[in-house]
């Protein structure tokens, strides 16, 4: 939701999927987290239940159908960033996070045409060396450190 030309409030839902000691991420292609790794998920549409939005967004970005989800917690982040036109934007981002389960033998590694450059598993022991979005990092640290 845009509150003015240079302000944006975003409410999203995100899933943490772990398999073989690796966590699933997407690489962001645009927005405040461009070039960073983020948890799969995204915005909730009007009249859409939160869990339905998580299942839809997860499928769009990773190709995985979620079988089960468990609420973990929330995170909030404020920042200024440059959009693709080099204009300063202010972001207020609120995220709900879920531990998710699904068949992850095949993931969508190619861009989704929206804001993901593709899904990728990263070893949990190496997450500290990866450039992760600042909204997702606190919840990941809370769970895995």
C-alpha angles and dihedrals in degrees: 000000000000114000094183137345093280102030129077132183114197127187115190145166123223138188132219111208119181125187128167091353091305128115123216118237138167124219112235118235099189146006131047092327098046111155093015130107116249137177115265114263140076149185128349113234123223112279092011121125114239095240091048089052091051092051092047096046093044091052093047094051103035108018090235123133108216116230099184138005134194124194113240108172147282140275134196130201137182124194149145117235141167117252122216090277092055093252121141114247130184117222131196107186126185120186135188115206131209135183103233136196131202145127103292101173089113122033133182103256096172126083117278095218091245120067104319126091089195142293124282136177116230124193109253090228090058099046091097088064094052127089100244125181110266093234093057098040098075094053092046091050091047091056104034107032 
